[in-house]
Amino acid sequence: MIANYVAVAAYAALIVVIGLMGMRRLRSFDDFLLAGGSVGPWMTAFSYGTAYFSAVLFIGFAGKIGWGFGLSSVWIAVGNTLIGVLGVWLLLGNRIKKAAHSLEVKTMPEYLEARYDSSFFKGYAALAIFVFLIPYTAAVFMGLSYLFEVSFQLPYEYVLLFMGVFTGVYLVMGGYRSVAMIDVIFGLIMTVGVLVLLWFSISEGGGLPNIVQSLREIEPKLAAPVGPPGFIPLLSLVFLTSVAPFAMPQLLQKFYAVRDRKAVQVGTIASTVFGLLVTGTAYFTGALTRVFLSPERTPGAFSESGAPIVDALMPELIVYVIPSALTVVLLLLVLSASMSTLASLILVSSSSVTKDFYHGFVNKNAADRSLTLMGRSTSALFIIISMLIAWQKPAVIVTILSISWGAIASVFLGPFLWGILGGRIRKPEALASSILGLGTCLVLFFTWGSAKVPQAASVGMIVSLVVPVVGLLRSSTPKKPLQSNHRQ
């Protein structure tokens, strides 16, 4: 236990040092937001991966989905890697950097304004970022706090405070430059952590064949290509978590800051390998909660009625499987993933207020120094707001993330993706796709309930994607000439 405290203390000291280094190199608001647009491939790759995969993956998704779907949850890892990482880098990496340079934009709302000549679009998009990313940030705080609560026997509130303070330290001090610098360290810690988790999980289970057999004995479908909940729920989860990155501001913002085309090429390979390792391990070990956990052996993962407490499954699994001497490695794994995701979410939320609202509508001549100060202030404010939401433990982590991802993706997916890939998309189709996608998503959330949140999110995203195409097909259909009643 003492070693755990020492490791976390050293980790906190490292964060402070990185924050100071970033602050010394911070010269402008462009440095604070995008590190001057000069971030190299490894920093960008690790920054993308650590922002994509957080405590929400390891604590919320891996536990709940692994318990319900068994080994078929690994399909989500395949989708995340091939679509959410490789597909995004190949299709959008260079295009976003080129668009940012040619249109002179630094945020997604600014891109939508420039691409569709609509200041309303920028304001609407910035508002959506603020409203829907803050609950996601709270979900990340919750996921990490659950893990530390189990591992250190510390009160949830203390862990939450620790997370908020140290995320604020390096983000507010150094901005994206500090985030990019420390994400390389975070990525290396995550790589070591998932290898440790994978090794000891397979060893504890007696090897892969024995694990598969154990799952079959519990429920045959847990070892089948499609788990017990069925094909549609699984497909919805794959679609939501794999396609949403094409529209998530905290991920795509990385390409505004990347140095050049060569950096994108190298980063594509690095981020794909990293994504497969992290997601594959997370969902595979999530399925093993069925093998290792029970009310008798791990009572902390179950309610008095014997039902699993889904957000407690992975923390309990880690404590059960990993030797106590190595538990700190897993703690630092989830801590690294979470703090990177938190920093990315907070930075994008801050930019929506500072760059898009204040500089875009209130004071277009604002001094660079005042924008930097405001960016720091709003970052600190959003950390506090997210902590207050997390303090209330509002719902299951997976539900919060699905709502946030579904809503944001429904807003941005159609207008941003078709705007980048296809030059013919016009403002009416783009606005309609965004508004109808979000409206569909929210209506289905409230109609179908929390049990079908991923399905509701997926439908909203599909609407956002399809509406512009329908509009283009209608506008390109030749009109029939009017029939004249005049006889020659």
Secondary structure, DSSP 8 states (H G I E B T S, - for coil): -HHHHHHHHHHHHHHHHHHHHHHHT--SHHHHHHGGG-B-HHHHHHHHHHHHS-HIIIIIIHHHHHHHHGGGGHHHHHHIIIIIIIIHHHHHHHHHHHHHHHHT--SHHHHHHHHHT-HHHHHHHHHHHHHHHHHHHHHHHHHHHHHHHHHH---HHHHHHHHHHHHHHHHHHHHHHHHHHHHHHHHHHHHHHHHHHHHHHHHHTTSHHHHHHHHHHH-GGGGSSS-TT-HHHHHHHHHHHHHGGGT-HHHHHHHHHB--HHHHHHHHHHHHHHHHHHHHHHHHHHHTHHHH--TTT-GGGB-TTS-B-HHHHHHHHHHHHS-GGGHHHHHHHHHHHHHHHHHHHHHHHHHIIIIIIIIIII-TT--HHHHHHHHHHHHHHHHHHHHHHHHT--S-HHHHHHHHHHHHHHHHHHHHHHHHH-TT--HHHHHHHHHHHHHHHHHHHHHH-GGGHHHHHHHHHHHHHHHHHHHHHHHHS-----------
